[in-house]
């Protein structure tokens, strides 16, 4: 079974409480459950993690490279300025693994500082603006691309 790490950056552990008008009222626990369900439906072994710590997120990306695991990444605020995270994400795709950047909201419909992603240029692709469904779409993309590569 294809493994996928679903990695979430700062403040995503506050889903359901933080700005529900932007991020919705569902909780982080709801996201974890939904991502695992979508993974099961797609034949993916999904593990969901969240941290507010940039270095921990970088370490998880290194772990993905070393273990040959695909990644769905919501870098949250790190999207816009973390070159350390960008360099770690680049290692994932350079290793031939899928890395899909996800966002619950549409960064281009928000403040100007959110319009730049340092992760997007090194990601396999980006899905944004569909709430939790962004994760479902990202997992579908990983499943489609990994099954296409295995034939």
C-alpha positions as CSV (number, residue, x, y, z in Angstrom):
1,X,0.0,0.0,0.0
2,X,1.3,3.4,-0.9
3,X,2.2,5.5,2.1
4,X,1.4,9.2,2.3
5,X,2.3,11.7,5.0
6,X,-0.2,14.5,5.4
7,X,1.8,17.2,7.1
8,X,0.3,20.4,8.5
9,X,2.1,23.5,9.7
10,X,1.4,26.2,12.3
11,X,-2.0,26.9,13.7
12,X,-3.7,24.1,11.9
13,X,-4.1,22.3,15.2
14,X,-6.6,25.2,16.0
15,X,-9.0,24.3,13.2
16,X,-12.6,24.9,14.2
17,X,-11.6,27.6,16.7
18,X,-9.3,29.9,14.6
19,X,-11.1,32.1,12.1
20,X,-14.0,29.7,11.3
21,X,-15.2,32.2,8.7
22,X,-12.0,31.5,6.8
23,X,-11.1,27.9,7.8
24,X,-14.5,26.4,8.6
25,X,-15.9,25.0,11.8
26,X,-14.6,21.5,11.5
27,X,-11.8,20.6,13.9
28,X,-8.3,19.2,13.3
29,X,-9.5,15.8,14.6
30,X,-12.2,16.0,11.9
31,X,-9.5,16.6,9.3
32,X,-7.4,13.6,10.6
33,X,-10.4,11.3,10.4
34,X,-11.4,12.6,6.9
35,X,-7.9,12.2,5.5
36,X,-7.6,8.7,6.8
37,X,-11.0,7.8,5.3
38,X,-10.1,9.3,1.9
39,X,-6.8,7.4,2.1
40,X,-8.6,4.1,2.8
41,X,-10.9,4.7,-0.2
42,X,-8.0,5.4,-2.5
43,X,-5.8,2.5,-1.2
44,X,-3.4,4.9,0.5
45,X,-1.9,4.4,4.0
46,X,-2.3,8.0,5.3
47,X,-0.6,9.3,8.4
48,X,-1.6,12.9,9.5
49,X,0.7,15.1,11.5
50,X,0.6,18.7,12.7
51,X,3.3,21.0,14.2
52,X,3.8,24.6,14.9
53,X,7.6,24.0,14.8
54,X,9.4,24.7,11.5
55,X,12.3,22.4,12.3
56,X,10.0,19.5,13.1
57,X,8.2,19.9,9.7
58,X,11.6,20.0,7.9
59,X,12.6,16.8,9.8
60,X,9.3,15.1,8.7
61,X,10.1,16.0,5.0
62,X,13.6,14.5,5.4
63,X,11.9,11.4,6.9
64,X,9.6,11.2,3.9
65,X,12.6,11.3,1.5
66,X,14.5,8.7,3.4
67,X,11.5,6.3,3.6
68,X,10.3,6.9,0.1
69,X,6.9,8.3,1.3
70,X,4.8,10.8,-0.7
71,X,3.6,14.0,1.0
72,X,0.6,16.2,1.1
73,X,1.8,19.4,2.7
74,X,-0.1,22.3,4.2
75,X,2.8,24.6,5.1
76,X,0.4,27.2,6.5
77,X,2.3,30.5,7.3
78,X,5.6,28.8,6.3
79,X,4.3,28.8,2.7
80,X,5.3,32.4,2.3
81,X,8.8,32.7,3.7
82,X,10.4,29.4,4.9
83,X,13.3,28.7,2.6
84,X,14.3,25.9,4.9
85,X,10.9,24.2,4.3
86,X,11.2,24.9,0.6
87,X,14.6,23.2,0.4
88,X,13.3,20.2,2.3
89,X,10.2,20.0,0.0
90,X,12.5,20.2,-3.0
91,X,14.3,17.1,-1.7
92,X,11.0,15.2,-1.8
93,X,10.2,15.9,-5.4
94,X,13.9,15.5,-6.5
95,X,13.7,12.0,-5.0
96,X,10.9,11.3,-7.5
97,X,8.2,11.4,-4.8
98,X,4.9,13.3,-5.0
99,X,4.5,16.4,-2.9
100,X,1.2,18.2,-3.2
101,X,0.9,21.6,-1.5
102,X,-2.6,22.2,0.0
103,X,-4.4,25.1,1.5
104,X,-7.9,25.3,2.9
105,X,-8.5,28.8,1.7
106,X,-7.5,30.4,-1.5
107,X,-4.3,32.4,-0.8
108,X,-4.9,34.6,-3.8
109,X,-8.2,35.8,-2.5
110,X,-6.6,37.0,0.8
111,X,-4.0,39.4,1.9
112,X,-1.2,40.3,-0.6
113,X,1.5,38.7,1.5
114,X,-0.2,35.3,1.1
115,X,0.0,35.5,-2.7
116,X,3.6,34.2,-2.8
117,X,4.5,30.6,-2.1
118,X,8.1,29.5,-1.8
119,X,6.8,25.8,-1.8
120,X,4.7,25.9,-5.0
121,X,7.7,26.0,-7.4
122,X,9.2,22.8,-6.0
123,X,5.9,20.9,-5.4
124,X,4.4,18.4,-7.8
125,X,1.2,20.6,-7.7
126,X,-1.0,22.8,-5.5
127,X,-4.6,22.5,-4.5
128,X,-6.1,25.5,-2.7
129,X,-9.4,27.1,-1.8
130,X,-11.7,24.0,-1.3
131,X,-11.6,23.7,2.5
132,X,-11.1,20.1,3.6
133,X,-11.8,19.0,0.0
134,X,-8.4,20.4,-0.9
135,X,-6.9,17.4,1.0
136,X,-9.2,14.9,-0.7
137,X,-8.2,16.3,-4.1
138,X,-4.5,16.2,-3.2
139,X,-4.8,12.6,-2.1
140,X,-6.6,11.7,-5.3
141,X,-3.7,13.3,-7.3
142,X,-1.1,11.3,-5.3
143,X,-3.1,8.1,-5.8
144,X,-3.5,8.7,-9.6
145,X,0.1,9.6,-10.1
146,X,1.5,6.7,-8.1
147,X,-0.8,4.1,-9.7
148,X,0.1,5.5,-13.2
149,X,3.8,5.2,-12.3
150,X,3.4,1.6,-11.1
151,X,2.1,0.3,-14.4
